[in-house]
């Protein structure tokens, strides 16, 4: 009888703790990435985090740095750990591609970033930039998101990649393009907020 009661109490405790761990009250959104997060090419710093802030009722923190590779992001991850109970949107890899860094190295860096952020009680969202020119990077991030059980947002530039009027150069959107990026990200994360 004692064993049955103990087993019952153990199962109740396990179920209760599991359900509580999955329910994080998000108190901020941290946008962690490279120049596409920073907003390079926009007018008056009208980055996607700038526009995302207009769509949500919690603080949105822009932690983008121009030129950052996944290694640069990994080196900055400890700075991001000051934000707990946050939704962290991670956008790295395009600069790795342009600098011809091996995809295996990018994957290793991204795995470590995701692991550290998740261990800090954050919800992690991985985004790919575009899925045609950066196909290998896109596929790696999509697979990694599945392996790490995190949300994946497919190609934040896909819908307007061919409309060069929405870009400030070959890669970076202008302010109008960044607004479209924010809209796409918001549509994908709003159920978590």
OpenMM code with the backbone's topology and positions (N, CA, C; nanometers):
from openmm import Vec3, app, unit

residues = "UNK UNK UNK UNK UNK UNK UNK UNK UNK UNK UNK UNK UNK UNK UNK UNK UNK UNK UNK UNK UNK UNK UNK UNK UNK UNK UNK UNK UNK UNK UNK UNK UNK UNK UNK UNK UNK UNK UNK UNK UNK UNK UNK UNK UNK UNK UNK UNK UNK UNK UNK UNK UNK UNK UNK UNK UNK UNK UNK UNK UNK UNK UNK UNK UNK UNK UNK UNK UNK UNK UNK UNK UNK UNK UNK UNK UNK UNK UNK UNK UNK UNK UNK UNK UNK UNK UNK UNK UNK UNK UNK UNK UNK UNK UNK UNK UNK UNK UNK UNK UNK UNK UNK UNK UNK UNK UNK UNK UNK UNK UNK UNK UNK UNK UNK UNK UNK UNK UNK UNK UNK UNK UNK UNK UNK UNK UNK UNK UNK UNK UNK UNK UNK UNK UNK UNK UNK UNK UNK UNK UNK UNK UNK UNK UNK UNK UNK UNK UNK UNK UNK UNK UNK UNK UNK UNK UNK UNK UNK UNK UNK UNK UNK UNK UNK UNK UNK UNK UNK UNK UNK UNK UNK UNK UNK UNK UNK UNK UNK UNK UNK UNK UNK UNK UNK UNK UNK UNK UNK UNK UNK UNK UNK".split()
positions = [
    Vec3(0.0823, -0.1191, 0.0000),
    Vec3(0.0000, 0.0000, 0.0000),
    Vec3(0.0872, 0.1262, 0.0000),
    Vec3(0.1917, 0.1250, 0.0868),
    Vec3(0.2817, 0.2392, 0.0954),
    Vec3(0.3503, 0.2646, -0.0390),
    Vec3(0.3897, 0.1563, -0.1103),
    Vec3(0.4549, 0.1700, -0.2406),
    Vec3(0.3611, 0.2335, -0.3423),
    Vec3(0.2326, 0.1962, -0.3390),
    Vec3(0.1355, 0.2531, -0.4334),
    Vec3(0.1160, 0.4025, -0.4073),
    Vec3(0.1081, 0.4407, -0.2822),
    Vec3(0.0906, 0.5823, -0.2474),
    Vec3(0.2162, 0.6603, -0.2867),
    Vec3(0.3322, 0.6046, -0.2592),
    Vec3(0.4580, 0.6707, -0.2948),
    Vec3(0.4688, 0.6893, -0.4455),
    Vec3(0.4338, 0.5854, -0.5209),
    Vec3(0.4379, 0.5935, -0.6668),
    Vec3(0.3396, 0.6993, -0.7168),
    Vec3(0.2191, 0.7009, -0.6594),
    Vec3(0.1191, 0.8003, -0.6975),
    Vec3(0.1707, 0.9420, -0.6718),
    Vec3(0.2271, 0.9654, -0.5529),
    Vec3(0.2786, 1.0983, -0.5184),
    Vec3(0.3955, 1.1370, -0.6090),
    Vec3(0.4809, 1.0420, -0.6399),
    Vec3(0.5934, 1.0677, -0.7301),
    Vec3(0.5427, 1.1103, -0.8673),
    Vec3(0.4442, 1.0389, -0.9202),
    Vec3(0.3895, 1.0731, -1.0523),
    Vec3(0.3223, 1.2100, -1.0518),
    Vec3(0.2481, 1.2401, -0.9470),
    Vec3(0.1844, 1.3720, -0.9368),
    Vec3(0.2904, 1.4817, -0.9349),
    Vec3(0.3958, 1.4616, -0.8560),
    Vec3(0.5031, 1.5614, -0.8483),
    Vec3(0.5714, 1.5788, -0.9834),
    Vec3(0.5974, 1.4698, -1.0525),
    Vec3(0.6617, 1.4756, -1.1840),
    Vec3(0.5740, 1.5500, -1.2841),
    Vec3(0.4476, 1.5166, -1.2869),
    Vec3(0.3569, 1.5827, -1.3810),
    Vec3(0.3430, 1.7309, -1.3497),
    Vec3(0.3354, 1.7641, -1.2240),
    Vec3(0.3228, 1.9051, -1.1850),
    Vec3(0.4482, 1.9820, -1.2212),
    Vec3(0.5640, 1.9267, -1.1916),
    Vec3(0.6874, 1.9996, -1.2206),
    Vec3(0.7095, 2.0109, -1.3697),
    Vec3(0.6743, 1.9085, -1.4461),
    Vec3(0.6906, 1.9158, -1.5908),
    Vec3(0.6026, 2.0247, -1.6496),
    Vec3(0.4800, 2.0333, -1.6052),
    Vec3(0.3907, 2.1338, -1.6619),
    Vec3(0.4345, 2.2747, -1.6218),
    Vec3(0.4887, 2.2929, -1.5033),
    Vec3(0.5338, 2.4251, -1.4620),
    Vec3(0.6578, 2.4688, -1.5374),
    Vec3(0.7489, 2.3776, -1.5688),
    Vec3(0.8703, 2.4127, -1.6410),
    Vec3(0.8415, 2.4598, -1.7819),
    Vec3(0.7341, 2.4128, -1.8413),
    Vec3(0.7022, 2.4512, -1.9777),
    Vec3(0.6291, 2.5842, -1.9842),
    Vec3(0.5882, 2.6373, -1.8715),
    Vec3(0.5132, 2.7623, -1.8708),
    Vec3(0.5997, 2.8734, -1.8136),
    Vec3(0.6769, 2.9356, -1.9002),
    Vec3(0.7617, 3.0476, -1.8619),
    Vec3(0.6839, 3.1752, -1.8906),
    Vec3(0.6796, 3.2635, -1.7933),
    Vec3(0.6219, 3.3948, -1.8185),
    Vec3(0.7305, 3.4807, -1.8811),
    Vec3(0.7142, 3.5123, -2.0063),
    Vec3(0.8157, 3.5870, -2.0801),
    Vec3(0.8098, 3.7334, -2.0393),
    Vec3(0.9247, 3.7862, -1.9955),
    Vec3(0.9265, 3.9260, -1.9538),
    Vec3(1.0005, 4.0178, -2.0498),
    Vec3(1.0653, 3.9618, -2.1531),
    Vec3(1.1297, 4.0433, -2.2565),
    Vec3(1.1578, 3.9575, -2.3790),
    Vec3(1.1807, 4.0260, -2.4884),
    Vec3(1.2258, 3.9608, -2.6114),
    Vec3(1.3652, 4.0136, -2.6396),
    Vec3(1.4609, 3.9242, -2.6542),
    Vec3(1.5983, 3.9620, -2.6855),
    Vec3(1.6263, 3.9190, -2.8289),
    Vec3(1.6608, 4.0147, -2.9125),
    Vec3(1.6948, 3.9877, -3.0525),
    Vec3(1.8464, 3.9814, -3.0607),
    Vec3(1.8990, 3.8626, -3.0823),
    Vec3(2.0415, 3.8328, -3.0706),
    Vec3(2.0930, 3.7894, -3.2073),
    Vec3(2.1753, 3.8741, -3.2692),
    Vec3(2.2216, 3.8381, -3.4025),
    Vec3(2.3266, 3.9328, -3.4575),
    Vec3(2.3299, 3.9369, -3.5911),
    Vec3(2.4307, 4.0155, -3.6615),
    Vec3(2.3682, 4.1445, -3.7168),
    Vec3(2.4166, 4.1915, -3.8310),
    Vec3(2.3710, 4.3194, -3.8866),
    Vec3(2.2234, 4.3179, -3.9244),
    Vec3(2.1683, 4.2005, -3.9572),
    Vec3(2.0259, 4.1926, -3.9892),
    Vec3(1.9400, 4.2146, -3.8650),
    Vec3(1.9945, 4.1846, -3.7495),
    Vec3(1.9262, 4.2150, -3.6239),
    Vec3(1.9522, 4.3599, -3.5844),
    Vec3(2.0747, 4.4031, -3.5986),
    Vec3(2.1122, 4.5407, -3.5638),
    Vec3(2.0305, 4.6417, -3.6437),
    Vec3(2.0013, 4.6075, -3.7693),
    Vec3(1.9240, 4.6978, -3.8543),
    Vec3(2.0080, 4.7730, -3.9552),
    Vec3(2.1238, 4.7177, -3.9901),
    Vec3(2.2112, 4.7822, -4.0885),
    Vec3(2.1324, 4.8106, -4.2164),
    Vec3(2.1429, 4.9326, -4.2650),
    Vec3(2.0740, 4.9719, -4.3874),
    Vec3(1.9411, 5.0406, -4.3649),
    Vec3(1.8961, 5.0438, -4.2390),
    Vec3(1.7685, 5.1101, -4.2088),
    Vec3(1.7919, 5.2585, -4.1831),
    Vec3(1.6851, 5.3329, -4.1844),
    Vec3(1.6887, 5.4745, -4.1512),
    Vec3(1.6558, 5.4903, -4.0031),
    Vec3(1.7335, 5.5713, -3.9329),
    Vec3(1.7069, 5.6012, -3.7911),
    Vec3(1.6910, 5.4760, -3.7055),
    Vec3(1.7769, 5.3766, -3.7283),
    Vec3(1.7764, 5.2528, -3.6491),
    Vec3(1.6418, 5.1806, -3.6499),
    Vec3(1.5721, 5.1863, -3.7602),
    Vec3(1.4428, 5.1181, -3.7721),
    Vec3(1.4660, 4.9721, -3.8107),
    Vec3(1.5185, 4.8989, -3.7151),
    Vec3(1.5500, 4.7570, -3.7304),
    Vec3(1.4240, 4.6737, -3.7089),
    Vec3(1.4346, 4.5429, -3.7313),
    Vec3(1.3178, 4.4596, -3.7005),
    Vec3(1.2845, 4.4622, -3.5506),
    Vec3(1.3846, 4.4676, -3.4573),
    Vec3(1.3458, 4.4810, -3.3161),
    Vec3(1.2692, 4.6114, -3.2881),
    Vec3(1.3047, 4.7174, -3.3568),
    Vec3(1.2338, 4.8452, -3.3417),
    Vec3(1.0859, 4.8282, -3.3757),
    Vec3(1.0594, 4.7639, -3.4887),
    Vec3(0.9204, 4.7426, -3.5305),
    Vec3(0.8502, 4.6378, -3.4444),
    Vec3(0.9248, 4.5368, -3.4011),
    Vec3(0.8672, 4.4338, -3.3156),
    Vec3(0.8187, 4.4950, -3.1844),
    Vec3(0.8935, 4.5931, -3.1318),
    Vec3(0.8541, 4.6595, -3.0081),
    Vec3(0.7161, 4.7229, -3.0200),
    Vec3(0.6798, 4.7682, -3.1395),
    Vec3(0.5493, 4.8314, -3.1618),
    Vec3(0.4348, 4.7293, -3.1616),
    Vec3(0.4683, 4.6005, -3.1695),
    Vec3(0.3673, 4.4952, -3.1776),
    Vec3(0.3444, 4.4214, -3.0456),
    Vec3(0.4330, 4.4418, -2.9483),
    Vec3(0.4234, 4.3665, -2.8228),
    Vec3(0.4208, 4.4619, -2.7032),
    Vec3(0.3819, 4.4088, -2.5886),
    Vec3(0.3714, 4.4897, -2.4664),
    Vec3(0.4803, 4.4587, -2.3646),
    Vec3(0.5898, 4.3983, -2.4103),
    Vec3(0.7040, 4.3718, -2.3230),
    Vec3(0.8275, 4.4325, -2.3894),
    Vec3(0.9327, 4.4579, -2.3135),
    Vec3(1.0528, 4.5180, -2.3730),
    Vec3(1.1148, 4.4281, -2.4803),
    Vec3(1.1628, 4.4912, -2.5867),
    Vec3(1.2378, 4.4232, -2.6926),
    Vec3(1.3783, 4.4830, -2.6913),
    Vec3(1.4773, 4.3973, -2.6710),
    Vec3(1.6162, 4.4411, -2.6600),
    Vec3(1.6911, 4.3993, -2.7854),
    Vec3(1.7544, 4.4951, -2.8517),
    Vec3(1.8309, 4.4682, -2.9733),
    Vec3(1.9758, 4.4402, -2.9354),
    Vec3(2.0175, 4.3158, -2.9545),
    Vec3(2.1553, 4.2739, -2.9285),
    Vec3(2.2204, 4.2264, -3.0586),
    Vec3(2.1994, 4.3042, -3.1641),
    Vec3(2.2632, 4.2748, -3.2921),
    Vec3(2.3924, 4.3525, -3.3059),
    Vec3(2.4922, 4.2902, -3.3669),
    Vec3(2.6202, 4.3559, -3.3940),
    Vec3(2.6573, 4.3295, -3.5396),
    Vec3(2.6841, 4.4375, -3.6128),
    Vec3(2.7229, 4.4262, -3.7528),
    Vec3(2.8457, 4.3375, -3.7679),
    Vec3(2.8405, 4.2475, -3.8642),
    Vec3(2.9549, 4.1636, -3.8974),
    Vec3(2.9739, 4.0412, -3.8102),
    Vec3(2.8899, 4.0218, -3.7102),
    Vec3(2.9074, 3.9075, -3.6199),
    Vec3(2.8882, 3.7750, -3.6921),
    Vec3(2.9764, 3.6825, -3.6642),
    Vec3(2.9616, 3.5436, -3.7079),
    Vec3(2.9002, 3.4655, -3.5914),
    Vec3(2.8760, 3.3371, -3.6139),
    Vec3(2.8240, 3.2549, -3.5043),
    Vec3(2.9260, 3.2470, -3.3903),
    Vec3(3.0537, 3.2511, -3.4219),
    Vec3(3.1583, 3.2504, -3.3178),
    Vec3(3.1517, 3.3789, -3.2360),
    Vec3(3.1315, 3.4927, -3.3037),
    Vec3(3.1144, 3.6194, -3.2332),
    Vec3(2.9917, 3.6152, -3.1430),
    Vec3(2.8841, 3.5536, -3.1932),
    Vec3(2.7636, 3.5375, -3.1118),
    Vec3(2.7894, 3.4497, -2.9910),
    Vec3(2.8608, 3.3402, -3.0123),
    Vec3(2.8937, 3.2506, -2.9016),
    Vec3(2.9753, 3.3256, -2.7960),
    Vec3(3.0683, 3.4079, -2.8403),
    Vec3(3.1499, 3.4853, -2.7467),
    Vec3(3.0672, 3.5876, -2.6688),
    Vec3(2.9530, 3.6272, -2.7219),
    Vec3(2.8661, 3.7248, -2.6549),
    Vec3(2.7515, 3.6608, -2.5771),
    Vec3(2.7392, 3.5295, -2.5827),
    Vec3(2.6249, 3.4624, -2.5205),
    Vec3(2.6162, 3.4890, -2.3710),
    Vec3(2.7291, 3.4940, -2.3033),
    Vec3(2.7252, 3.5192, -2.1583),
    Vec3(2.6603, 3.6539, -2.1269),
    Vec3(2.6763, 3.7526, -2.2157),
    Vec3(2.6101, 3.8822, -2.1975),
    Vec3(2.4581, 3.8682, -2.2065),
    Vec3(2.4132, 3.7775, -2.2909),
    Vec3(2.2695, 3.7562, -2.3098),
    Vec3(2.2099, 3.6824, -2.1891),
    Vec3(2.2917, 3.6096, -2.1159),
    Vec3(2.2425, 3.5327, -2.0019),
    Vec3(2.1916, 3.6200, -1.8875),
    Vec3(2.2175, 3.7504, -1.8937),
    Vec3(2.1588, 3.8402, -1.7927),
    Vec3(2.0069, 3.8469, -1.8071),
    Vec3(1.9556, 3.8075, -1.9240),
    Vec3(1.8122, 3.8089, -1.9485),
    Vec3(1.7565, 3.6692, -1.9235),
    Vec3(1.6771, 3.6556, -1.8178),
    Vec3(1.6143, 3.5273, -1.7858),
    Vec3(1.4665, 3.5383, -1.8155),
    Vec3(1.4038, 3.4248, -1.8382),
    Vec3(1.2610, 3.4216, -1.8709),
    Vec3(1.2305, 3.5099, -1.9915),
    Vec3(1.3181, 3.5043, -2.0879),
    Vec3(1.3019, 3.5843, -2.2096),
    Vec3(1.2818, 3.4932, -2.3288),
    Vec3(1.2257, 3.5507, -2.4312),
    Vec3(1.2203, 3.4848, -2.5608),
    Vec3(1.3392, 3.5407, -2.6382),
    Vec3(1.4328, 3.4549, -2.6757),
    Vec3(1.5545, 3.4996, -2.7435),
    Vec3(1.5493, 3.4547, -2.8892),
    Vec3(1.5466, 3.5522, -2.9779),
    Vec3(1.5458, 3.5260, -3.1215),
    Vec3(1.6905, 3.5275, -3.1682),
    Vec3(1.7390, 3.4130, -3.2171),
    Vec3(1.8800, 3.3963, -3.2530),
    Vec3(1.8933, 3.3949, -3.4050),
    Vec3(1.9734, 3.4878, -3.4565),
    Vec3(1.9923, 3.5033, -3.6014),
    Vec3(2.1415, 3.5195, -3.6300),
    Vec3(2.2070, 3.4103, -3.6623),
    Vec3(2.3480, 3.4102, -3.7007),
    Vec3(2.3679, 3.3126, -3.8159),
    Vec3(2.4790, 3.3267, -3.8844),
    Vec3(2.5175, 3.2300, -3.9854),
    Vec3(2.5454, 3.2878, -4.1232),
    Vec3(2.4793, 3.3958, -4.1597),
    Vec3(2.5021, 3.4534, -4.2930),
    Vec3(2.6467, 3.5003, -4.3081),
    Vec3(2.7015, 3.5637, -4.2051),
    Vec3(2.8412, 3.6086, -4.2132),
    Vec3(2.9379, 3.4910, -4.2148),
    Vec3(2.9004, 3.3818, -4.1491),
    Vec3(2.9815, 3.2596, -4.1579),
    Vec3(2.9896, 3.2156, -4.3036),
    Vec3(2.8747, 3.2165, -4.3711),
    Vec3(2.8687, 3.1773, -4.5118),
    Vec3(2.9576, 3.2684, -4.5963),
    Vec3(2.9447, 3.3993, -4.5794),
    Vec3(3.0219, 3.4944, -4.6600),
    Vec3(3.1709, 3.4867, -4.6301),
    Vec3(3.2068, 3.4473, -4.5077),
    Vec3(3.3480, 3.4329, -4.4719),
    Vec3(3.3986, 3.2901, -4.4941),
    Vec3(3.3168, 3.2075, -4.5550),
    Vec3(3.3498, 3.0686, -4.5907),
    Vec3(3.3921, 2.9849, -4.4695),
    Vec3(3.3228, 3.0053, -4.3605),
    Vec3(3.3435, 2.9227, -4.2406),
    Vec3(3.2684, 2.7917, -4.2620),
    Vec3(3.3298, 2.6826, -4.2268),
    Vec3(3.2682, 2.5517, -4.2455),
    Vec3(3.1342, 2.5430, -4.1742),
    Vec3(3.0366, 2.4825, -4.2397),
    Vec3(2.9021, 2.4699, -4.1818),
    Vec3(2.9059, 2.3890, -4.0517),
    Vec3(2.9983, 2.2955, -4.0408),
    Vec3(3.0105, 2.2165, -3.9177),
    Vec3(3.0526, 2.3052, -3.8005),
    Vec3(3.1370, 2.4036, -3.8270),
    Vec3(3.1791, 2.4977, -3.7221),
    Vec3(3.0623, 2.5884, -3.6816),
    Vec3(2.9867, 2.6336, -3.7805),
    Vec3(2.8690, 2.7166, -3.7517),
    Vec3(2.7695, 2.6376, -3.6678),
    Vec3(2.7471, 2.5121, -3.7051),
    Vec3(2.6521, 2.4295, -3.6306),
    Vec3(2.6968, 2.4113, -3.4857),
    Vec3(2.8249, 2.3853, -3.4663),
    Vec3(2.8773, 2.3655, -3.3311),
    Vec3(2.8562, 2.4916, -3.2467),
    Vec3(2.8841, 2.6077, -3.3041),
    Vec3(2.8643, 2.7342, -3.2323),
    Vec3(2.7167, 2.7563, -3.1996),
    Vec3(2.6310, 2.7294, -3.2968),
    Vec3(2.4876, 2.7506, -3.2764),
    Vec3(2.4312, 2.6543, -3.1714),
    Vec3(2.4782, 2.5309, -3.1721),
    Vec3(2.4349, 2.4337, -3.0700),
    Vec3(2.4679, 2.4853, -2.9300),
    Vec3(2.5881, 2.5367, -2.9139),
    Vec3(2.6308, 2.5851, -2.7829),
    Vec3(2.5500, 2.7082, -2.7409),
    Vec3(2.5241, 2.7977, -2.8352),
    Vec3(2.4419, 2.9159, -2.8058),
    Vec3(2.3043, 2.8723, -2.7569),
    Vec3(2.2402, 2.7833, -2.8318),
    Vec3(2.1050, 2.7377, -2.7964),
    Vec3(2.1061, 2.6699, -2.6597),
    Vec3(2.2020, 2.5822, -2.6379),
    Vec3(2.2087, 2.5106, -2.5095),
    Vec3(2.2227, 2.6071, -2.3924),
    Vec3(2.3126, 2.7041, -2.4037),
    Vec3(2.3340, 2.7999, -2.2943),
    Vec3(2.2076, 2.8812, -2.2672),
    Vec3(2.1423, 2.9256, -2.3743),
    Vec3(2.0223, 3.0078, -2.3571),
    Vec3(1.9085, 2.9277, -2.2947),
    Vec3(1.8924, 2.8029, -2.3369),
    Vec3(1.7856, 2.7196, -2.2805),
    Vec3(1.8113, 2.6883, -2.1337),
    Vec3(1.9364, 2.6661, -2.0979),
    Vec3(1.9705, 2.6359, -1.9585),
    Vec3(1.9422, 2.7548, -1.8673),
    Vec3(1.9290, 2.8722, -1.9266),
    Vec3(1.9053, 2.9951, -1.8504),
    Vec3(1.7560, 3.0292, -1.8428),
    Vec3(1.6701, 2.9293, -1.8667),
    Vec3(1.5253, 2.9457, -1.8577),
    Vec3(1.4701, 3.0447, -1.9603),
    Vec3(1.5255, 3.0384, -2.0813),
    Vec3(1.4773, 3.1201, -2.1913),
    Vec3(1.4112, 3.0320, -2.2967),
    Vec3(1.3195, 3.0916, -2.3709),
    Vec3(1.2632, 3.0257, -2.4884),
    Vec3(1.3460, 3.0730, -2.6072),
    Vec3(1.3980, 2.9796, -2.6851),
    Vec3(1.4862, 3.0119, -2.7971),
    Vec3(1.4110, 2.9942, -2.9285),
    Vec3(1.4308, 3.0914, -3.0163),
    Vec3(1.3753, 3.0861, -3.1515),
    Vec3(1.4919, 3.1020, -3.2482),
    Vec3(1.5103, 3.0043, -3.3370),
    Vec3(1.6122, 3.0146, -3.4411),
    Vec3(1.5474, 3.0649, -3.5687),
    Vec3(1.6150, 3.1562, -3.6370),
    Vec3(1.5640, 3.2053, -3.7653),
    Vec3(1.6691, 3.1860, -3.8734),
    Vec3(1.6220, 3.1516, -3.9912),
    Vec3(1.7108, 3.1510, -4.1069),
    Vec3(1.6849, 3.2784, -4.1852),
    Vec3(1.7866, 3.3236, -4.2553),
    Vec3(1.7781, 3.4493, -4.3291),
    Vec3(1.6991, 3.4302, -4.4576),
    Vec3(1.7356, 3.3274, -4.5314),
    Vec3(1.6795, 3.3070, -4.6648),
    Vec3(1.7117, 3.1634, -4.7032),
    Vec3(1.6277, 3.0988, -4.7812),
    Vec3(1.6491, 2.9554, -4.8036),
    Vec3(1.6911, 2.9150, -4.9447),
    Vec3(1.7166, 3.0113, -5.0329),
    Vec3(1.7613, 2.9741, -5.1683),
    Vec3(1.9122, 2.9914, -5.1843),
    Vec3(1.9641, 3.1136, -5.1666),
    Vec3(2.1081, 3.1372, -5.1764),
    Vec3(2.1829, 3.0750, -5.0583),
    Vec3(2.1193, 3.0732, -4.9418),
    Vec3(2.1827, 3.0216, -4.8201),
    Vec3(2.1189, 2.8888, -4.7798),
    Vec3(2.1002, 2.8024, -4.8767),
    Vec3(2.0284, 2.6767, -4.8585),
    Vec3(2.0927, 2.5866, -4.7528),
    Vec3(2.2231, 2.5700, -4.7576),
    Vec3(2.2917, 2.4815, -4.6627),
    Vec3(2.2761, 2.5330, -4.5196),
    Vec3(2.2912, 2.6636, -4.5018),
    Vec3(2.2735, 2.7244, -4.3699),
    Vec3(2.1292, 2.7064, -4.3230),
    Vec3(2.0357, 2.7341, -4.4103),
    Vec3(1.8934, 2.7191, -4.3788),
    Vec3(1.8621, 2.5767, -4.3306),
    Vec3(1.9085, 2.4779, -4.4054),
    Vec3(1.8807, 2.3377, -4.3702),
    Vec3(1.9445, 2.2985, -4.2376),
    Vec3(2.0658, 2.3480, -4.2128),
    Vec3(2.1330, 2.3176, -4.0859),
    Vec3(2.0544, 2.3765, -3.9687),
    Vec3(2.0104, 2.5025, -3.9809),
    Vec3(1.9363, 2.5672, -3.8724),
    Vec3(1.8016, 2.4993, -3.8487),
    Vec3(1.7364, 2.4606, -3.9562),
    Vec3(1.6080, 2.3919, -3.9443),
    Vec3(1.6244, 2.2588, -3.8707),
    Vec3(1.7273, 2.1841, -3.9072),
    Vec3(1.7561, 2.0556, -3.8418),
    Vec3(1.7943, 2.0772, -3.6953),
    Vec3(1.8766, 2.1781, -3.6705),
    Vec3(1.9192, 2.2076, -3.5338),
    Vec3(1.7993, 2.2442, -3.4461),
    Vec3(1.7085, 2.3243, -3.5003),
    Vec3(1.5887, 2.3626, -3.4233),
    Vec3(1.5081, 2.2390, -3.3849),
    Vec3(1.4975, 2.1460, -3.4774),
    Vec3(1.4239, 2.0225, -3.4483),
    Vec3(1.4965, 1.9405, -3.3416),
    Vec3(1.6286, 1.9286, -3.3556),
    Vec3(1.7078, 1.8520, -3.2590),
    Vec3(1.7005, 1.9122, -3.1185),
    Vec3(1.6985, 2.0435, -3.1103),
    Vec3(1.7000, 2.1128, -2.9805),
    Vec3(1.5598, 2.1475, -2.9314),
    Vec3(1.4589, 2.1100, -3.0095),
    Vec3(1.3195, 2.1344, -2.9724),
    Vec3(1.2920, 2.2834, -2.9471),
    Vec3(1.3339, 2.3664, -3.0444),
    Vec3(1.3080, 2.5099, -3.0381),
    Vec3(1.2322, 2.5516, -3.1642),
    Vec3(1.1652, 2.6641, -3.1549),
    Vec3(1.0906, 2.7166, -3.2690),
    Vec3(1.1869, 2.7594, -3.3789),
    Vec3(1.1493, 2.7318, -3.5033),
    Vec3(1.2274, 2.7722, -3.6198),
    Vec3(1.1415, 2.8607, -3.7083),
    Vec3(1.1960, 2.9761, -3.7468),
    Vec3(1.1272, 3.0647, -3.8409),
    Vec3(1.2031, 3.0596, -3.9716),
    Vec3(1.1324, 3.0179, -4.0730),
    Vec3(1.1883, 2.9938, -4.2054),
    Vec3(1.2099, 3.1243, -4.2823),
    Vec3(1.3331, 3.1523, -4.3215),
    Vec3(1.3655, 3.2599, -4.4145),
    Vec3(1.2982, 3.3938, -4.3897),
    Vec3(1.3548, 3.4731, -4.2995),
    Vec3(1.2919, 3.6004, -4.2657),
    Vec3(1.2905, 3.6989, -4.3823),
    Vec3(1.3702, 3.6728, -4.4854),
    Vec3(1.3717, 3.7601, -4.6036),
    Vec3(1.3027, 3.6967, -4.7242),
    Vec3(1.2534, 3.5747, -4.7097),
    Vec3(1.1987, 3.5004, -4.8242),
    Vec3(1.0906, 3.5746, -4.9010),
    Vec3(0.9947, 3.6300, -4.8295),
    Vec3(0.8765, 3.6864, -4.8954),
    Vec3(0.9080, 3.8066, -4.9840),
    Vec3(1.0191, 3.8748, -4.9563),
    Vec3(1.0489, 3.9929, -5.0384),
    Vec3(1.1908, 3.9923, -5.0957),
    Vec3(1.2558, 3.8764, -5.0969),
    Vec3(1.3932, 3.8659, -5.1454),
    Vec3(1.4094, 3.9200, -5.2877),
    Vec3(1.3130, 3.8995, -5.3726),
    Vec3(1.3226, 3.9431, -5.5118),
    Vec3(1.2821, 4.0884, -5.5340),
    Vec3(1.2285, 4.1553, -5.4336),
    Vec3(1.1880, 4.2957, -5.4463),
    Vec3(1.3020, 4.3840, -5.3957),
    Vec3(1.3897, 4.4224, -5.4866),
    Vec3(1.5094, 4.4978, -5.4488),
    Vec3(1.4768, 4.6380, -5.3971),
    Vec3(1.3546, 4.6854, -5.4130),
    Vec3(1.3129, 4.8140, -5.3569),
    Vec3(1.3042, 4.8096, -5.2048),
    Vec3(1.3059, 4.6899, -5.1473),
    Vec3(1.2958, 4.6740, -5.0024),
    Vec3(1.4317, 4.6482, -4.9368),
    Vec3(1.5397, 4.6696, -5.0146),
    Vec3(1.6757, 4.6477, -4.9658),
    Vec3(1.7589, 4.7747, -4.9775),
    Vec3(1.8512, 4.7913, -4.8843),
    Vec3(1.9444, 4.9043, -4.8892),
    Vec3(2.0716, 4.8676, -4.9644),
    Vec3(2.0985, 4.7382, -4.9759),
    Vec3(2.2125, 4.6864, -5.0524),
    Vec3(2.1765, 4.5438, -5.0963),
    Vec3(2.2738, 4.4631, -5.1275),
    Vec3(2.2469, 4.3273, -5.1777),
    Vec3(2.1883, 4.2334, -5.0728),
    Vec3(2.2111, 4.2620, -4.9456),
    Vec3(2.1725, 4.1689, -4.8398),
    Vec3(2.0787, 4.2307, -4.7349),
    Vec3(2.0989, 4.3577, -4.7041),
    Vec3(2.0295, 4.4199, -4.5909),
    Vec3(1.9028, 4.4928, -4.6341),
    Vec3(1.7924, 4.4650, -4.5662),
    Vec3(1.6688, 4.5384, -4.5964),
    Vec3(1.6816, 4.6872, -4.5622),
    Vec3(1.5919, 4.7653, -4.6179),
    Vec3(1.5760, 4.9033, -4.5729),
    Vec3(1.4709, 4.9030, -4.4618),
    Vec3(1.4320, 5.0196, -4.4152),
    Vec3(1.3370, 5.0264, -4.3034),
    Vec3(1.2064, 4.9545, -4.3342),
    Vec3(1.1558, 4.9692, -4.4561),
    Vec3(1.0312, 4.9024, -4.4942),
    Vec3(1.0490, 4.7505, -4.4928),
    Vec3(1.1635, 4.7035, -4.5399),
    Vec3(1.1921, 4.5604, -4.5367),
    Vec3(1.2010, 4.5068, -4.3949),
    Vec3(1.2650, 4.5829, -4.3057),
    Vec3(1.2742, 4.5389, -4.1661),
    Vec3(1.1365, 4.5321, -4.0998),
    Vec3(1.0464, 4.6197, -4.1402),
    Vec3(0.9106, 4.6134, -4.0865),
    Vec3(0.8447, 4.4818, -4.1266),
    Vec3(0.8678, 4.4376, -4.2493),
    Vec3(0.8132, 4.3088, -4.2952),
    Vec3(0.8748, 4.1926, -4.2176),
    Vec3(1.0034, 4.2023, -4.1860),
    Vec3(1.0695, 4.0990, -4.1047),
    Vec3(1.0030, 4.0926, -3.9669),
    Vec3(0.9817, 4.2089, -3.9052),
    Vec3(0.9179, 4.2125, -3.7728),
    Vec3(0.7783, 4.1517, -3.7778),
    Vec3(0.7027, 4.1838, -3.8827),
    Vec3(0.5676, 4.1281, -3.8965),
    Vec3(0.5713, 3.9761, -3.9050),
    Vec3(0.6663, 3.9231, -3.9827),
    Vec3(0.6769, 3.7772, -3.9976),
    Vec3(0.7156, 3.7123, -3.8649),
    Vec3(0.8125, 3.7697, -3.7971),
    Vec3(0.8552, 3.7129, -3.6692),
    Vec3(0.7404, 3.7171, -3.5695),
    Vec3(0.6709, 3.8296, -3.5621),
    Vec3(0.5600, 3.8421, -3.4681),
    Vec3(0.4516, 3.7361, -3.4944),
    Vec3(0.4185, 3.7137, -3.6193),
    Vec3(0.3167, 3.6128, -3.6529),
    Vec3(0.3568, 3.4749, -3.6036),
    Vec3(0.4879, 3.4490, -3.6013),
    Vec3(0.5373, 3.3178, -3.5596),
    Vec3(0.5541, 3.3029, -3.4084),
    Vec3(0.5691, 3.4141, -3.3360),
    Vec3(0.5934, 3.4037, -3.1913),
    Vec3(0.4761, 3.4481, -3.1061),
    Vec3(0.3745, 3.5100, -3.1634),
    Vec3(0.2691, 3.5707, -3.0816),
    Vec3(0.1986, 3.4704, -2.9912),
    Vec3(0.1907, 3.3444, -3.0332),
    Vec3(0.1256, 3.2441, -2.9472),
    Vec3(0.2063, 3.2148, -2.8210),
    Vec3(0.3339, 3.2524, -2.8189),
    Vec3(0.4184, 3.2295, -2.7018),
    Vec3(0.4111, 3.3436, -2.6012),
    Vec3(0.3576, 3.4561, -2.6429),
    Vec3(0.3591, 3.5764, -2.5584),
    Vec3(0.2365, 3.5846, -2.4684),
] * unit.nanometer
topology = app.Topology()
chain = topology.addChain("A")
for resn in residues:
    res = topology.addResidue(resn, chain)
    for name in ("N", "CA", "C"):
        topology.addAtom(name, app.Element.getBySymbol(name[0]), res)
